Amino acid sequence: MAIITSGKTFANGEQLSASKLNQVITAATFNQADAVDGSTMTLIGGAMAVADEGIATAKIADSAVTKAKIENVANMKALGNTSGSASSPQEVAILDEDTMSSNSATSLATQQSIKAYVTAMRPKFVPLTGGTTALTKTNQGNGTTVTYNIADFTSSDSDFATSKITGLIVRGLVAAGSNSNIITASLPDGSTTTICRVVDTAGGTSDAATTLIPINSDTSTFSFAYVVGSTAFGTHIESAIQGAIIQPGL
């Protein structure tokens, strides 16, 4: 079969003329079956045209599609796929949120927001101004426990909120002439740790220490406990909460 169908078919012995010869060309058409394959090329109104979806990836040279030829992308969007499976590219939001408040699992963060968020996560010490009871306790009785509600702590620092507390700076002092004086503090897992202790001293001695007590997000209380076996000194046992460690960005 011919790619082109002639505009004029001559019979044997037919007389030639200029108009008939012109007709061979001017009235010629493409043969639908042989001129095009129907998948990459087609005929539209008798003219060759690219078929719908007729250009395969292999027919496009590398780097041949310029950015200007791609559909415009909305402001603060990037092309990506967050659908959880293979998909054509979609617009993905770029969020400029220093606090990451949207908490999105399908959006991107700006460099500036990431830096601001990380900077806000730097721990900060803040003095405390009050609590459930006095922050300093002196000469508590043997077996006494003093408990503080985390939500009751106060501070004049502008960044302070009890939900931002990640630790408490606590201090203890014990002095004894004999027997034992001990201060322990509670830990988030329900156990305790010894802050300071004097055990069975005959000549009289003292011990003082400052430590950091971690406060987890689900920690609601903190407590001191006292073992008092000697009251030989004016101040024989003293505990104090000196301040809190907070994460300003929480």
C-alpha positions in Angstrom: 0.0 0.0 0.0 1.2 3.5 -0.8 1.6 6.2 1.9 0.1 8.7 -0.4 -3.1 8.1 -2.4 -2.8 9.8 -5.8 -5.4 12.5 -6.6 -5.9 11.0 -10.1 -5.8 7.4 -11.4 -5.1 7.0 -15.1 -6.6 4.3 -17.2 -4.5 2.6 -19.9 -4.5 4.7 -23.1 -6.0 7.7 -21.3 -4.9 11.0 -22.8 -2.7 13.2 -20.5 -3.3 16.8 -19.9 -1.9 19.5 -17.7 -4.9 19.6 -15.4 -4.9 15.8 -14.9 -1.2 15.8 -14.0 -1.8 18.7 -11.6 -4.7 16.7 -10.1 -2.3 13.9 -9.3 -0.5 16.2 -6.8 -3.1 18.7 -5.7 -5.8 16.1 -4.9 -3.4 13.6 -3.3 -4.2 12.5 0.3 -2.3 10.5 3.0 -3.3 6.9 3.2 -4.7 6.4 6.8 -3.5 2.9 7.0 0.1 3.4 5.9 1.0 7.0 6.4 0.4 7.0 10.2 0.5 4.4 13.0 -2.5 5.8 14.9 -0.7 5.8 18.2 2.1 8.3 17.8 0.8 10.0 14.6 -2.7 10.5 13.3 -4.5 12.3 10.5 -6.7 15.3 11.4 -8.5 16.9 8.4 -6.2 15.0 6.1 -3.1 16.5 7.7 -0.6 14.6 9.8 -0.6 15.5 13.5 0.8 14.1 16.8 -1.7 11.7 18.3 -3.0 12.3 21.9 -0.4 10.9 24.3 1.7 10.2 21.2 5.1 11.5 22.4 6.8 8.8 24.6 9.5 9.7 27.1 12.1 8.1 24.8 11.3 10.7 22.2 12.2 13.6 24.4 15.9 14.5 24.6 17.5 14.8 28.1 17.2 18.3 29.5 15.0 19.3 26.5 12.0 20.4 28.6 12.8 23.8 30.1 11.4 25.1 33.4 9.4 27.7 31.5 7.5 24.9 29.7 6.4 23.3 33.0 3.1 24.4 34.6 3.5 27.3 37.0 3.9 26.3 40.7 2.0 28.3 43.3 3.9 30.4 45.8 5.5 28.5 48.7 4.9 25.2 47.0 7.3 22.5 45.8 6.7 19.5 43.6 6.7 16.2 45.3 4.6 13.2 46.4 3.3 12.7 49.9 0.5 10.3 49.0 2.2 7.2 50.4 2.5 5.5 47.0 3.8 6.1 43.5 2.0 9.1 42.0 2.5 12.0 39.6 4.1 15.1 41.2 1.8 17.3 43.3 2.2 20.6 45.0 3.6 20.3 48.5 3.2 23.2 51.0 6.4 24.9 52.2 5.5 26.3 55.7 7.3 29.2 57.3 6.4 28.5 60.9 9.0 29.1 63.6 7.0 27.1 66.2 6.1 24.3 63.7 2.6 24.7 65.0 0.9 22.9 62.1 2.7 19.7 63.0 2.2 18.5 59.4 3.6 15.2 58.2 3.1 16.2 54.5 4.6 19.7 54.4 8.1 21.1 54.1 9.7 23.7 56.5 11.9 26.7 55.5 15.5 26.9 56.5 14.7 29.9 58.7 11.9 28.1 60.5 14.1 25.1 61.2 16.9 27.3 62.6 14.4 29.3 64.7 12.8 26.1 66.1 16.2 24.5 67.0 17.4 27.8 68.6 14.2 27.8 70.7 14.9 24.3 71.9 18.1 25.4 73.6 17.6 24.8 77.4 17.3 27.8 79.6 17.6 28.2 83.4 14.9 30.3 85.0 14.6 31.1 88.7 11.4 30.0 90.4 9.4 32.4 92.5 6.9 30.0 94.1 5.4 26.6 94.3 2.9 24.4 96.0 4.8 25.2 99.3 7.9 27.1 100.2 10.8 26.3 97.8 13.2 26.1 100.7 12.5 23.7 103.6 14.6 23.6 106.8 14.8 21.1 109.6 12.0 18.8 108.4 11.0 16.0 110.8 12.2 12.4 110.3 10.1 10.5 107.7 8.6 13.8 106.2 7.9 14.1 102.5 7.3 17.4 100.8 5.6 17.3 97.5 5.4 20.0 94.8 2.9 20.0 91.9 4.7 20.9 88.7 1.7 23.0 87.6 2.1 25.2 90.7 5.6 26.5 90.0 5.8 30.2 89.1 8.5 32.4 87.6 8.9 36.0 86.5 10.7 34.9 83.3 8.8 35.8 80.1 9.5 32.4 78.5 8.3 30.4 81.5 5.4 28.0 81.4 5.1 24.9 83.6 4.6 22.8 80.4 8.1 23.8 79.3 9.9 22.5 82.4 12.3 19.7 81.6 14.3 19.7 84.8 14.6 21.2 88.3 17.9 22.4 89.9 17.7 21.3 93.6 20.1 21.7 96.5 20.4 19.8 99.8 22.3 20.3 103.0 22.6 17.9 105.9 24.7 18.1 109.1 24.9 15.6 111.9 26.8 14.9 115.1 25.8 11.3 115.2 23.4 8.9 113.4 22.2 9.8 109.9 20.6 12.7 108.0 19.6 12.1 104.4 17.7 13.9 101.7 16.3 12.1 98.7 14.4 13.4 95.7 11.8 11.7 93.5 12.5 10.7 89.8 10.0 10.5 87.0 10.0 6.7 87.0 8.9 6.6 90.6 12.3 5.8 92.1 14.4 8.2 94.2 17.9 9.5 94.2 20.0 10.7 97.2 20.8 14.4 97.1 23.1 14.4 100.2 23.7 12.3 103.3 25.7 12.1 106.5 25.7 8.6 108.0 26.7 7.6 111.6 29.2 10.3 112.2 30.6 10.6 115.7 32.5 13.9 115.5 29.9 15.9 113.5 30.1 16.6 109.8 28.0 17.9 106.9 27.3 17.3 103.3 25.9 19.5 100.6 25.1 18.9 96.9 23.3 20.4 94.0 21.8 18.3 91.2 19.5 18.3 88.2 16.3 16.3 88.5 14.7 15.5 85.1 11.0 16.3 84.6 9.3 14.3 81.9 6.3 15.5 79.9 3.9 13.3 82.0 5.6 14.2 85.4 3.0 15.9 87.6 4.7 16.1 91.0 8.2 16.3 92.5 9.0 15.5 96.2 11.8 15.6 98.8 12.0 13.0 101.5 14.0 13.3 104.7 15.7 10.9 107.1 16.6 12.8 110.3 18.6 11.0 113.0 20.5 14.0 114.4 19.4 17.5 115.3 22.7 18.5 116.9 23.1 21.5 114.6 20.9 24.6 114.3 20.4 23.8 110.6 20.7 20.1 110.4 18.7 19.5 107.2 17.7 21.8 104.4 16.4 21.4 100.9 15.8 24.0 98.2 14.5 24.2 94.6 16.8 26.8 93.1 15.2 27.0 89.6 14.0 25.2 86.6 15.4 24.2 83.2 12.9 25.0 80.5 12.7 24.5 76.7 11.4 28.0 75.5 10.2 26.5 72.2 7.9 23.9 73.7 
